Amino acid sequence: MSDNSVDPSGNTEAFRAFTQTPQPEAAASKTPLIVTGVVVAVVLIALIIWLVA
């Protein structure tokens, strides 16, 4: 019976290829975007209140 999974520690070439694979980059944080949106909303609400008053 054949085993379809390859053990990277089975030989040196496979292990080197396994350890040298690039890691996926982390996703960018959306916190600055959310903070900017909240600040813009507060400024717009304050501007509307100031214009109405």
All heavy atoms as atom14 arrays in JSON, in Angstrom:
{
  "sequence": "MSDNSVDPSGNTEAFRAFTQTPQPEAAASKTPLIVTGVVVAVVLIALIIWLVA",
  "atom14_mask": [
    [1, 1, 1, 1, 1, 1, 1, 1, 0, 0, 0, 0, 0, 0],
    [1, 1, 1, 1, 1, 1, 0, 0, 0, 0, 0, 0, 0, 0],
    [1, 1, 1, 1, 1, 1, 1, 1, 0, 0, 0, 0, 0, 0],
    [1, 1, 1, 1, 1, 1, 1, 1, 0, 0, 0, 0, 0, 0],
    [1, 1, 1, 1, 1, 1, 0, 0, 0, 0, 0, 0, 0, 0],
    [1, 1, 1, 1, 1, 1, 1, 0, 0, 0, 0, 0, 0, 0],
    [1, 1, 1, 1, 1, 1, 1, 1, 0, 0, 0, 0, 0, 0],
    [1, 1, 1, 1, 1, 1, 1, 0, 0, 0, 0, 0, 0, 0],
    [1, 1, 1, 1, 1, 1, 0, 0, 0, 0, 0, 0, 0, 0],
    [1, 1, 1, 1, 0, 0, 0, 0, 0, 0, 0, 0, 0, 0],
    [1, 1, 1, 1, 1, 1, 1, 1, 0, 0, 0, 0, 0, 0],
    [1, 1, 1, 1, 1, 1, 1, 0, 0, 0, 0, 0, 0, 0],
    [1, 1, 1, 1, 1, 1, 1, 1, 1, 0, 0, 0, 0, 0],
    [1, 1, 1, 1, 1, 0, 0, 0, 0, 0, 0, 0, 0, 0],
    [1, 1, 1, 1, 1, 1, 1, 1, 1, 1, 1, 0, 0, 0],
    [1, 1, 1, 1, 1, 1, 1, 1, 1, 1, 1, 0, 0, 0],
    [1, 1, 1, 1, 1, 0, 0, 0, 0, 0, 0, 0, 0, 0],
    [1, 1, 1, 1, 1, 1, 1, 1, 1, 1, 1, 0, 0, 0],
    [1, 1, 1, 1, 1, 1, 1, 0, 0, 0, 0, 0, 0, 0],
    [1, 1, 1, 1, 1, 1, 1, 1, 1, 0, 0, 0, 0, 0],
    [1, 1, 1, 1, 1, 1, 1, 0, 0, 0, 0, 0, 0, 0],
    [1, 1, 1, 1, 1, 1, 1, 0, 0, 0, 0, 0, 0, 0],
    [1, 1, 1, 1, 1, 1, 1, 1, 1, 0, 0, 0, 0, 0],
    [1, 1, 1, 1, 1, 1, 1, 0, 0, 0, 0, 0, 0, 0],
    [1, 1, 1, 1, 1, 1, 1, 1, 1, 0, 0, 0, 0, 0],
    [1, 1, 1, 1, 1, 0, 0, 0, 0, 0, 0, 0, 0, 0],
    [1, 1, 1, 1, 1, 0, 0, 0, 0, 0, 0, 0, 0, 0],
    [1, 1, 1, 1, 1, 0, 0, 0, 0, 0, 0, 0, 0, 0],
    [1, 1, 1, 1, 1, 1, 0, 0, 0, 0, 0, 0, 0, 0],
    [1, 1, 1, 1, 1, 1, 1, 1, 1, 0, 0, 0, 0, 0],
    [1, 1, 1, 1, 1, 1, 1, 0, 0, 0, 0, 0, 0, 0],
    [1, 1, 1, 1, 1, 1, 1, 0, 0, 0, 0, 0, 0, 0],
    [1, 1, 1, 1, 1, 1, 1, 1, 0, 0, 0, 0, 0, 0],
    [1, 1, 1, 1, 1, 1, 1, 1, 0, 0, 0, 0, 0, 0],
    [1, 1, 1, 1, 1, 1, 1, 0, 0, 0, 0, 0, 0, 0],
    [1, 1, 1, 1, 1, 1, 1, 0, 0, 0, 0, 0, 0, 0],
    [1, 1, 1, 1, 0, 0, 0, 0, 0, 0, 0, 0, 0, 0],
    [1, 1, 1, 1, 1, 1, 1, 0, 0, 0, 0, 0, 0, 0],
    [1, 1, 1, 1, 1, 1, 1, 0, 0, 0, 0, 0, 0, 0],
    [1, 1, 1, 1, 1, 1, 1, 0, 0, 0, 0, 0, 0, 0],
    [1, 1, 1, 1, 1, 0, 0, 0, 0, 0, 0, 0, 0, 0],
    [1, 1, 1, 1, 1, 1, 1, 0, 0, 0, 0, 0, 0, 0],
    [1, 1, 1, 1, 1, 1, 1, 0, 0, 0, 0, 0, 0, 0],
    [1, 1, 1, 1, 1, 1, 1, 1, 0, 0, 0, 0, 0, 0],
    [1, 1, 1, 1, 1, 1, 1, 1, 0, 0, 0, 0, 0, 0],
    [1, 1, 1, 1, 1, 0, 0, 0, 0, 0, 0, 0, 0, 0],
    [1, 1, 1, 1, 1, 1, 1, 1, 0, 0, 0, 0, 0, 0],
    [1, 1, 1, 1, 1, 1, 1, 1, 0, 0, 0, 0, 0, 0],
    [1, 1, 1, 1, 1, 1, 1, 1, 0, 0, 0, 0, 0, 0],
    [1, 1, 1, 1, 1, 1, 1, 1, 1, 1, 1, 1, 1, 1],
    [1, 1, 1, 1, 1, 1, 1, 1, 0, 0, 0, 0, 0, 0],
    [1, 1, 1, 1, 1, 1, 1, 0, 0, 0, 0, 0, 0, 0],
    [1, 1, 1, 1, 1, 0, 0, 0, 0, 0, 0, 0, 0, 0]
  ],
  "atom14_positions": [
    [[0.85, -1.17, 0.0], [0.0, 0.0, 0.0], [0.89, 1.24, 0.0], [1.8, 1.35, 0.81], [-0.89, -0.02, 1.25], [-1.91, 1.09, 1.21], [-2.9, 1.24, 2.69], [-3.66, -0.31, 2.9], [0.0, 0.0, 0.0], [0.0, 0.0, 0.0], [0.0, 0.0, 0.0], [0.0, 0.0, 0.0], [0.0, 0.0, 0.0], [0.0, 0.0, 0.0]],
    [[0.64, 2.17, -0.92], [1.49, 3.36, -1.01], [0.96, 4.46, -0.1], [-0.24, 4.59, 0.14], [1.56, 3.86, -2.45], [0.29, 4.3, -2.84], [0.0, 0.0, 0.0], [0.0, 0.0, 0.0], [0.0, 0.0, 0.0], [0.0, 0.0, 0.0], [0.0, 0.0, 0.0], [0.0, 0.0, 0.0], [0.0, 0.0, 0.0], [0.0, 0.0, 0.0]],
    [[1.9, 5.26, 0.4], [1.55, 6.39, 1.26], [1.64, 7.66, 0.43], [2.7, 7.99, -0.1], [2.53, 6.43, 2.44], [2.14, 7.49, 3.45], [1.01, 8.0, 3.39], [2.98, 7.81, 4.32], [0.0, 0.0, 0.0], [0.0, 0.0, 0.0], [0.0, 0.0, 0.0], [0.0, 0.0, 0.0], [0.0, 0.0, 0.0], [0.0, 0.0, 0.0]],
    [[0.54, 8.39, 0.28], [0.51, 9.58, -0.56], [1.15, 10.8, 0.09], [1.51, 11.75, -0.59], [-0.92, 9.91, -0.98], [-1.48, 8.89, -1.93], [-0.73, 8.21, -2.62], [-2.79, 8.75, -1.96], [0.0, 0.0, 0.0], [0.0, 0.0, 0.0], [0.0, 0.0, 0.0], [0.0, 0.0, 0.0], [0.0, 0.0, 0.0], [0.0, 0.0, 0.0]],
    [[1.24, 10.83, 1.41], [1.85, 11.98, 2.07], [3.37, 11.81, 2.1], [3.88, 10.74, 2.35], [1.32, 12.14, 3.49], [1.68, 11.02, 4.28], [0.0, 0.0, 0.0], [0.0, 0.0, 0.0], [0.0, 0.0, 0.0], [0.0, 0.0, 0.0], [0.0, 0.0, 0.0], [0.0, 0.0, 0.0], [0.0, 0.0, 0.0], [0.0, 0.0, 0.0]],
    [[4.07, 12.89, 1.79], [5.53, 12.85, 1.75], [6.07, 13.4, 3.06], [5.71, 14.5, 3.48], [6.06, 13.69, 0.56], [7.58, 13.73, 0.57], [5.54, 13.14, -0.74], [0.0, 0.0, 0.0], [0.0, 0.0, 0.0], [0.0, 0.0, 0.0], [0.0, 0.0, 0.0], [0.0, 0.0, 0.0], [0.0, 0.0, 0.0], [0.0, 0.0, 0.0]],
    [[6.92, 12.65, 3.7], [7.55, 13.08, 4.95], [8.75, 13.95, 4.59], [9.71, 13.46, 4.01], [7.97, 11.87, 5.76], [8.61, 12.25, 7.08], [8.49, 13.42, 7.47], [9.21, 11.37, 7.73], [0.0, 0.0, 0.0], [0.0, 0.0, 0.0], [0.0, 0.0, 0.0], [0.0, 0.0, 0.0], [0.0, 0.0, 0.0], [0.0, 0.0, 0.0]],
    [[8.72, 15.27, 4.93], [9.84, 16.14, 4.55], [11.15, 15.78, 5.23], [12.21, 16.17, 4.78], [9.37, 17.54, 4.95], [8.26, 17.33, 5.89], [7.66, 16.0, 5.59], [0.0, 0.0, 0.0], [0.0, 0.0, 0.0], [0.0, 0.0, 0.0], [0.0, 0.0, 0.0], [0.0, 0.0, 0.0], [0.0, 0.0, 0.0], [0.0, 0.0, 0.0]],
    [[11.08, 15.02, 6.31], [12.32, 14.61, 6.96], [12.88, 13.33, 6.35], [13.9, 12.83, 6.78], [12.09, 14.41, 8.46], [11.2, 13.33, 8.68], [0.0, 0.0, 0.0], [0.0, 0.0, 0.0], [0.0, 0.0, 0.0], [0.0, 0.0, 0.0], [0.0, 0.0, 0.0], [0.0, 0.0, 0.0], [0.0, 0.0, 0.0], [0.0, 0.0, 0.0]],
    [[12.21, 12.82, 5.31], [12.62, 11.57, 4.68], [13.95, 11.67, 3.97], [14.76, 10.74, 3.99], [0.0, 0.0, 0.0], [0.0, 0.0, 0.0], [0.0, 0.0, 0.0], [0.0, 0.0, 0.0], [0.0, 0.0, 0.0], [0.0, 0.0, 0.0], [0.0, 0.0, 0.0], [0.0, 0.0, 0.0], [0.0, 0.0, 0.0], [0.0, 0.0, 0.0]],
    [[14.23, 12.82, 3.34], [15.53, 13.02, 2.73], [15.91, 14.49, 2.82], [15.07, 15.36, 3.08], [15.58, 12.51, 1.29], [14.66, 13.27, 0.37], [14.45, 14.46, 0.53], [14.12, 12.58, -0.63], [0.0, 0.0, 0.0], [0.0, 0.0, 0.0], [0.0, 0.0, 0.0], [0.0, 0.0, 0.0], [0.0, 0.0, 0.0], [0.0, 0.0, 0.0]],
    [[17.14, 14.79, 2.61], [17.65, 16.15, 2.81], [17.04, 17.13, 1.82], [16.67, 18.25, 2.2], [19.19, 16.15, 2.66], [19.73, 15.2, 3.57], [19.76, 17.51, 2.96], [0.0, 0.0, 0.0], [0.0, 0.0, 0.0], [0.0, 0.0, 0.0], [0.0, 0.0, 0.0], [0.0, 0.0, 0.0], [0.0, 0.0, 0.0], [0.0, 0.0, 0.0]],
    [[16.89, 16.73, 0.58], [16.35, 17.64, -0.43], [14.91, 18.04, -0.11], [14.55, 19.22, -0.19], [16.42, 16.98, -1.81], [15.95, 17.87, -2.93], [16.02, 17.17, -4.28], [16.59, 16.07, -4.37], [15.5, 17.76, -5.23], [0.0, 0.0, 0.0], [0.0, 0.0, 0.0], [0.0, 0.0, 0.0], [0.0, 0.0, 0.0], [0.0, 0.0, 0.0]],
    [[14.1, 17.07, 0.28], [12.7, 17.37, 0.62], [12.63, 18.23, 1.87], [11.8, 19.14, 1.96], [11.93, 16.07, 0.82], [0.0, 0.0, 0.0], [0.0, 0.0, 0.0], [0.0, 0.0, 0.0], [0.0, 0.0, 0.0], [0.0, 0.0, 0.0], [0.0, 0.0, 0.0], [0.0, 0.0, 0.0], [0.0, 0.0, 0.0], [0.0, 0.0, 0.0]],
    [[13.5, 17.99, 2.84], [13.48, 18.78, 4.07], [13.89, 20.22, 3.79], [13.27, 21.15, 4.3], [14.4, 18.15, 5.12], [14.41, 18.92, 6.42], [13.31, 18.86, 7.26], [15.49, 19.7, 6.76], [13.3, 19.57, 8.44], [15.48, 20.41, 7.95], [14.39, 20.34, 8.8], [0.0, 0.0, 0.0], [0.0, 0.0, 0.0], [0.0, 0.0, 0.0]],
    [[14.9, 20.42, 2.96], [15.33, 21.78, 2.63], [14.23, 22.52, 1.88], [13.97, 23.7, 2.12], [16.61, 21.75, 1.8], [17.83, 21.41, 2.61], [19.07, 21.45, 1.78], [20.24, 21.11, 2.59], [21.39, 20.73, 2.1], [21.56, 20.61, 0.8], [22.4, 20.44, 2.91], [0.0, 0.0, 0.0], [0.0, 0.0, 0.0], [0.0, 0.0, 0.0]],
    [[13.56, 21.85, 0.97], [12.47, 22.49, 0.24], [11.32, 22.83, 1.19], [10.7, 23.88, 1.07], [11.97, 21.56, -0.87], [0.0, 0.0, 0.0], [0.0, 0.0, 0.0], [0.0, 0.0, 0.0], [0.0, 0.0, 0.0], [0.0, 0.0, 0.0], [0.0, 0.0, 0.0], [0.0, 0.0, 0.0], [0.0, 0.0, 0.0], [0.0, 0.0, 0.0]],
    [[11.08, 21.96, 2.17], [10.01, 22.2, 3.14], [10.33, 23.39, 4.03], [9.47, 24.24, 4.3], [9.81, 20.94, 3.99], [8.84, 21.11, 5.12], [7.48, 21.17, 4.89], [9.3, 21.2, 6.42], [6.6, 21.33, 5.93], [8.42, 21.36, 7.47], [7.06, 21.42, 7.23], [0.0, 0.0, 0.0], [0.0, 0.0, 0.0], [0.0, 0.0, 0.0]],
    [[11.56, 23.52, 4.48], [11.92, 24.59, 5.41], [12.13, 25.92, 4.7], [12.06, 26.96, 5.34], [13.19, 24.24, 6.2], [14.26, 23.99, 5.29], [12.96, 23.04, 7.09], [0.0, 0.0, 0.0], [0.0, 0.0, 0.0], [0.0, 0.0, 0.0], [0.0, 0.0, 0.0], [0.0, 0.0, 0.0], [0.0, 0.0, 0.0], [0.0, 0.0, 0.0]],
    [[12.36, 25.92, 3.39], [12.63, 27.16, 2.68], [11.41, 27.72, 1.98], [11.51, 28.69, 1.24], [13.76, 26.95, 1.67], [15.09, 26.69, 2.35], [16.19, 26.39, 1.36], [15.96, 26.29, 0.16], [17.4, 26.23, 1.86], [0.0, 0.0, 0.0], [0.0, 0.0, 0.0], [0.0, 0.0, 0.0], [0.0, 0.0, 0.0], [0.0, 0.0, 0.0]],
    [[10.24, 27.15, 2.22], [9.04, 27.7, 1.6], [8.71, 29.02, 2.28], [8.78, 29.14, 3.5], [7.84, 26.74, 1.74], [7.67, 26.42, 3.12], [8.05, 25.48, 0.93], [0.0, 0.0, 0.0], [0.0, 0.0, 0.0], [0.0, 0.0, 0.0], [0.0, 0.0, 0.0], [0.0, 0.0, 0.0], [0.0, 0.0, 0.0], [0.0, 0.0, 0.0]],
    [[8.36, 30.06, 1.5], [8.08, 31.37, 2.1], [6.8, 31.33, 2.92], [5.83, 30.67, 2.55], [7.93, 32.29, 0.89], [7.61, 31.39, -0.25], [8.25, 30.07, 0.06], [0.0, 0.0, 0.0], [0.0, 0.0, 0.0], [0.0, 0.0, 0.0], [0.0, 0.0, 0.0], [0.0, 0.0, 0.0], [0.0, 0.0, 0.0], [0.0, 0.0, 0.0]],
    [[6.82, 32.03, 4.03], [5.65, 32.12, 4.89], [4.7, 33.17, 4.33], [5.13, 34.2, 3.85], [6.06, 32.51, 6.31], [6.98, 31.49, 6.98], [6.29, 30.16, 7.2], [5.1, 30.12, 7.48], [7.02, 29.08, 7.06], [0.0, 0.0, 0.0], [0.0, 0.0, 0.0], [0.0, 0.0, 0.0], [0.0, 0.0, 0.0], [0.0, 0.0, 0.0]],
    [[3.4, 32.93, 4.41], [2.45, 33.94, 3.92], [2.5, 35.18, 4.81], [2.67, 35.08, 6.03], [1.1, 33.24, 4.03], [1.29, 32.12, 4.99], [2.74, 31.74, 4.9], [0.0, 0.0, 0.0], [0.0, 0.0, 0.0], [0.0, 0.0, 0.0], [0.0, 0.0, 0.0], [0.0, 0.0, 0.0], [0.0, 0.0, 0.0], [0.0, 0.0, 0.0]],
    [[2.36, 36.35, 4.18], [2.42, 37.59, 4.93], [1.12, 37.78, 5.7], [0.05, 37.41, 5.24], [2.65, 38.76, 3.99], [4.0, 38.72, 3.3], [4.23, 39.96, 2.44], [3.53, 40.96, 2.66], [5.08, 39.89, 1.57], [0.0, 0.0, 0.0], [0.0, 0.0, 0.0], [0.0, 0.0, 0.0], [0.0, 0.0, 0.0], [0.0, 0.0, 0.0]],
    [[1.25, 38.41, 6.86], [0.07, 38.68, 7.67], [-0.78, 39.77, 7.02], [-0.26, 40.67, 6.37], [0.5, 39.11, 9.06], [0.0, 0.0, 0.0], [0.0, 0.0, 0.0], [0.0, 0.0, 0.0], [0.0, 0.0, 0.0], [0.0, 0.0, 0.0], [0.0, 0.0, 0.0], [0.0, 0.0, 0.0], [0.0, 0.0, 0.0], [0.0, 0.0, 0.0]],
    [[-2.07, 39.66, 7.2], [-2.97, 40.66, 6.64], [-2.78, 41.99, 7.36], [-2.49, 42.03, 8.56], [-4.42, 40.19, 6.79], [0.0, 0.0, 0.0], [0.0, 0.0, 0.0], [0.0, 0.0, 0.0], [0.0, 0.0, 0.0], [0.0, 0.0, 0.0], [0.0, 0.0, 0.0], [0.0, 0.0, 0.0], [0.0, 0.0, 0.0], [0.0, 0.0, 0.0]],
    [[-2.93, 43.07, 6.62], [-2.77, 44.41, 7.2], [-3.91, 44.68, 8.18], [-5.04, 44.26, 7.98], [-2.75, 45.44, 6.09], [0.0, 0.0, 0.0], [0.0, 0.0, 0.0], [0.0, 0.0, 0.0], [0.0, 0.0, 0.0], [0.0, 0.0, 0.0], [0.0, 0.0, 0.0], [0.0, 0.0, 0.0], [0.0, 0.0, 0.0], [0.0, 0.0, 0.0]],
    [[-3.58, 45.41, 9.23], [-4.57, 45.75, 10.23], [-5.53, 46.81, 9.69], [-5.13, 47.74, 9.0], [-3.86, 46.28, 11.48], [-4.81, 46.71, 12.42], [0.0, 0.0, 0.0], [0.0, 0.0, 0.0], [0.0, 0.0, 0.0], [0.0, 0.0, 0.0], [0.0, 0.0, 0.0], [0.0, 0.0, 0.0], [0.0, 0.0, 0.0], [0.0, 0.0, 0.0]],
    [[-6.8, 46.67, 10.03], [-7.81, 47.63, 9.58], [-8.09, 48.69, 10.65], [-8.95, 49.54, 10.46], [-9.1, 46.9, 9.22], [-8.96, 46.03, 7.99], [-10.27, 45.44, 7.58], [-10.09, 44.58, 6.34], [-11.33, 44.03, 5.86], [0.0, 0.0, 0.0], [0.0, 0.0, 0.0], [0.0, 0.0, 0.0], [0.0, 0.0, 0.0], [0.0, 0.0, 0.0]],
    [[-7.37, 48.65, 11.76], [-7.61, 49.59, 12.85], [-7.44, 51.04, 12.42], [-8.31, 51.87, 12.74], [-6.69, 49.26, 14.05], [-6.92, 47.91, 14.44], [-6.97, 50.18, 15.22], [0.0, 0.0, 0.0], [0.0, 0.0, 0.0], [0.0, 0.0, 0.0], [0.0, 0.0, 0.0], [0.0, 0.0, 0.0], [0.0, 0.0, 0.0], [0.0, 0.0, 0.0]],
    [[-6.36, 51.43, 11.71], [-6.24, 52.84, 11.31], [-7.4, 53.29, 10.42], [-7.86, 54.43, 10.52], [-4.92, 52.89, 10.54], [-4.15, 51.72, 11.02], [-5.17, 50.67, 11.35], [0.0, 0.0, 0.0], [0.0, 0.0, 0.0], [0.0, 0.0, 0.0], [0.0, 0.0, 0.0], [0.0, 0.0, 0.0], [0.0, 0.0, 0.0], [0.0, 0.0, 0.0]],
    [[-7.89, 52.43, 9.57], [-9.02, 52.76, 8.7], [-10.28, 53.01, 9.52], [-11.02, 53.96, 9.26], [-9.24, 51.64, 7.68], [-10.37, 51.86, 6.68], [-10.07, 53.07, 5.8], [-10.55, 50.63, 5.83], [0.0, 0.0, 0.0], [0.0, 0.0, 0.0], [0.0, 0.0, 0.0], [0.0, 0.0, 0.0], [0.0, 0.0, 0.0], [0.0, 0.0, 0.0]],
    [[-10.52, 52.18, 10.52], [-11.7, 52.33, 11.36], [-11.61, 53.61, 12.18], [-12.58, 54.36, 12.29], [-11.86, 51.09, 12.28], [-12.18, 49.86, 11.43], [-12.93, 51.32, 13.33], [-12.14, 48.55, 12.18], [0.0, 0.0, 0.0], [0.0, 0.0, 0.0], [0.0, 0.0, 0.0], [0.0, 0.0, 0.0], [0.0, 0.0, 0.0], [0.0, 0.0, 0.0]],
    [[-10.43, 53.88, 12.76], [-10.25, 55.1, 13.55], [-10.46, 56.33, 12.68], [-11.13, 57.29, 13.09], [-8.85, 55.11, 14.22], [-8.55, 56.46, 14.83], [-8.75, 54.0, 15.25], [0.0, 0.0, 0.0], [0.0, 0.0, 0.0], [0.0, 0.0, 0.0], [0.0, 0.0, 0.0], [0.0, 0.0, 0.0], [0.0, 0.0, 0.0], [0.0, 0.0, 0.0]],
    [[-9.92, 56.33, 11.48], [-10.09, 57.46, 10.56], [-11.57, 57.66, 10.21], [-12.06, 58.79, 10.19], [-9.27, 57.24, 9.28], [-7.91, 57.05, 9.63], [-9.4, 58.42, 8.34], [0.0, 0.0, 0.0], [0.0, 0.0, 0.0], [0.0, 0.0, 0.0], [0.0, 0.0, 0.0], [0.0, 0.0, 0.0], [0.0, 0.0, 0.0], [0.0, 0.0, 0.0]],
    [[-12.28, 56.59, 9.97], [-13.7, 56.67, 9.66], [-14.5, 57.26, 10.82], [-15.4, 58.09, 10.62], [0.0, 0.0, 0.0], [0.0, 0.0, 0.0], [0.0, 0.0, 0.0], [0.0, 0.0, 0.0], [0.0, 0.0, 0.0], [0.0, 0.0, 0.0], [0.0, 0.0, 0.0], [0.0, 0.0, 0.0], [0.0, 0.0, 0.0], [0.0, 0.0, 0.0]],
    [[-14.18, 56.86, 12.05], [-14.88, 57.39, 13.22], [-14.59, 58.87, 13.39], [-15.5, 59.67, 13.66], [-14.49, 56.59, 14.49], [-15.0, 57.27, 15.74], [-15.02, 55.17, 14.4], [0.0, 0.0, 0.0], [0.0, 0.0, 0.0], [0.0, 0.0, 0.0], [0.0, 0.0, 0.0], [0.0, 0.0, 0.0], [0.0, 0.0, 0.0], [0.0, 0.0, 0.0]],
    [[-13.33, 59.27, 13.22], [-12.96, 60.68, 13.35], [-13.69, 61.52, 12.3], [-14.23, 62.6, 12.61], [-11.42, 60.85, 13.25], [-11.05, 62.32, 13.12], [-10.75, 60.24, 14.46], [0.0, 0.0, 0.0], [0.0, 0.0, 0.0], [0.0, 0.0, 0.0], [0.0, 0.0, 0.0], [0.0, 0.0, 0.0], [0.0, 0.0, 0.0], [0.0, 0.0, 0.0]],
    [[-13.72, 61.05, 11.06], [-14.41, 61.79, 10.0], [-15.9, 61.9, 10.33], [-16.51, 62.97, 10.15], [-14.18, 61.11, 8.63], [-15.11, 61.68, 7.57], [-12.73, 61.27, 8.22], [0.0, 0.0, 0.0], [0.0, 0.0, 0.0], [0.0, 0.0, 0.0], [0.0, 0.0, 0.0], [0.0, 0.0, 0.0], [0.0, 0.0, 0.0], [0.0, 0.0, 0.0]],
    [[-16.51, 60.84, 10.81], [-17.93, 60.88, 11.16], [-18.2, 61.88, 12.27], [-19.17, 62.65, 12.21], [-18.4, 59.48, 11.57], [0.0, 0.0, 0.0], [0.0, 0.0, 0.0], [0.0, 0.0, 0.0], [0.0, 0.0, 0.0], [0.0, 0.0, 0.0], [0.0, 0.0, 0.0], [0.0, 0.0, 0.0], [0.0, 0.0, 0.0], [0.0, 0.0, 0.0]],
    [[-17.36, 61.91, 13.3], [-17.54, 62.84, 14.41], [-17.39, 64.28, 13.92], [-18.17, 65.16, 14.3], [-16.54, 62.53, 15.56], [-16.52, 63.65, 16.59], [-16.89, 61.2, 16.2], [0.0, 0.0, 0.0], [0.0, 0.0, 0.0], [0.0, 0.0, 0.0], [0.0, 0.0, 0.0], [0.0, 0.0, 0.0], [0.0, 0.0, 0.0], [0.0, 0.0, 0.0]],
    [[-16.41, 64.54, 13.08], [-16.2, 65.89, 12.55], [-17.4, 66.31, 11.7], [-17.88, 67.46, 11.8], [-14.89, 65.97, 11.73], [-14.8, 67.26, 10.95], [-13.68, 65.81, 12.65], [0.0, 0.0, 0.0], [0.0, 0.0, 0.0], [0.0, 0.0, 0.0], [0.0, 0.0, 0.0], [0.0, 0.0, 0.0], [0.0, 0.0, 0.0], [0.0, 0.0, 0.0]],
    [[-17.92, 65.43, 10.87], [-19.09, 65.76, 10.05], [-20.32, 66.04, 10.91], [-21.07, 66.99, 10.64], [-19.37, 64.65, 9.05], [-18.41, 64.54, 7.87], [-18.75, 63.32, 7.01], [-18.45, 65.8, 7.03], [0.0, 0.0, 0.0], [0.0, 0.0, 0.0], [0.0, 0.0, 0.0], [0.0, 0.0, 0.0], [0.0, 0.0, 0.0], [0.0, 0.0, 0.0]],
    [[-20.54, 65.24, 11.93], [-21.68, 65.46, 12.83], [-21.53, 66.79, 13.55], [-22.49, 67.57, 13.67], [-21.83, 64.29, 13.81], [-22.28, 63.03, 13.05], [-22.83, 64.62, 14.92], [-22.24, 61.76, 13.86], [0.0, 0.0, 0.0], [0.0, 0.0, 0.0], [0.0, 0.0, 0.0], [0.0, 0.0, 0.0], [0.0, 0.0, 0.0], [0.0, 0.0, 0.0]],
    [[-20.33, 67.1, 14.03], [-20.09, 68.37, 14.7], [-20.31, 69.53, 13.74], [-20.88, 70.57, 14.12], [-18.67, 68.4, 15.27], [0.0, 0.0, 0.0], [0.0, 0.0, 0.0], [0.0, 0.0, 0.0], [0.0, 0.0, 0.0], [0.0, 0.0, 0.0], [0.0, 0.0, 0.0], [0.0, 0.0, 0.0], [0.0, 0.0, 0.0], [0.0, 0.0, 0.0]],
    [[-19.88, 69.41, 12.5], [-20.07, 70.46, 11.49], [-21.55, 70.69, 11.2], [-22.01, 71.84, 11.12], [-19.32, 70.09, 10.21], [-19.41, 71.09, 9.06], [-18.76, 72.42, 9.46], [-18.74, 70.53, 7.83], [0.0, 0.0, 0.0], [0.0, 0.0, 0.0], [0.0, 0.0, 0.0], [0.0, 0.0, 0.0], [0.0, 0.0, 0.0], [0.0, 0.0, 0.0]],
    [[-22.31, 69.61, 11.08], [-23.75, 69.73, 10.82], [-24.44, 70.4, 12.0], [-25.29, 71.28, 11.82], [-24.36, 68.33, 10.52], [-23.83, 67.84, 9.17], [-25.87, 68.38, 10.54], [-24.16, 66.39, 8.87], [0.0, 0.0, 0.0], [0.0, 0.0, 0.0], [0.0, 0.0, 0.0], [0.0, 0.0, 0.0], [0.0, 0.0, 0.0], [0.0, 0.0, 0.0]],
    [[-24.09, 70.0, 13.23], [-24.69, 70.62, 14.41], [-24.34, 72.1, 14.47], [-25.18, 72.94, 14.79], [-24.25, 69.87, 15.69], [-24.88, 68.47, 15.71], [-24.62, 70.66, 16.94], [-24.36, 67.59, 16.82], [0.0, 0.0, 0.0], [0.0, 0.0, 0.0], [0.0, 0.0, 0.0], [0.0, 0.0, 0.0], [0.0, 0.0, 0.0], [0.0, 0.0, 0.0]],
    [[-23.1, 72.45, 14.14], [-22.66, 73.85, 14.18], [-23.4, 74.69, 13.12], [-23.78, 75.82, 13.37], [-21.14, 73.91, 13.96], [-20.58, 75.3, 13.97], [-20.45, 76.1, 15.05], [-20.09, 76.02, 12.85], [-19.89, 77.29, 14.67], [-19.66, 77.27, 13.33], [-19.97, 75.72, 11.49], [-19.12, 78.23, 12.47], [-19.43, 76.67, 10.66], [-19.01, 77.92, 11.15]],
    [[-23.63, 74.11, 11.95], [-24.32, 74.84, 10.89], [-25.81, 75.02, 11.21], [-26.4, 76.04, 10.87], [-24.18, 74.1, 9.55], [-22.79, 74.16, 8.92], [-22.75, 73.26, 7.68], [-22.42, 75.6, 8.53], [0.0, 0.0, 0.0], [0.0, 0.0, 0.0], [0.0, 0.0, 0.0], [0.0, 0.0, 0.0], [0.0, 0.0, 0.0], [0.0, 0.0, 0.0]],
    [[-26.42, 74.05, 11.86], [-27.84, 74.11, 12.19], [-28.08, 75.09, 13.34], [-29.09, 75.79, 13.37], [-28.4, 72.71, 12.51], [-29.81, 72.8, 13.07], [-28.36, 71.84, 11.28], [0.0, 0.0, 0.0], [0.0, 0.0, 0.0], [0.0, 0.0, 0.0], [0.0, 0.0, 0.0], [0.0, 0.0, 0.0], [0.0, 0.0, 0.0], [0.0, 0.0, 0.0]],
    [[-27.2, 75.12, 14.29], [-27.39, 75.96, 15.5], [-27.27, 77.43, 15.21], [-26.82, 77.96, 14.3], [-26.36, 75.59, 16.57], [0.0, 0.0, 0.0], [0.0, 0.0, 0.0], [0.0, 0.0, 0.0], [0.0, 0.0, 0.0], [0.0, 0.0, 0.0], [0.0, 0.0, 0.0], [0.0, 0.0, 0.0], [0.0, 0.0, 0.0], [0.0, 0.0, 0.0]]
  ]
}
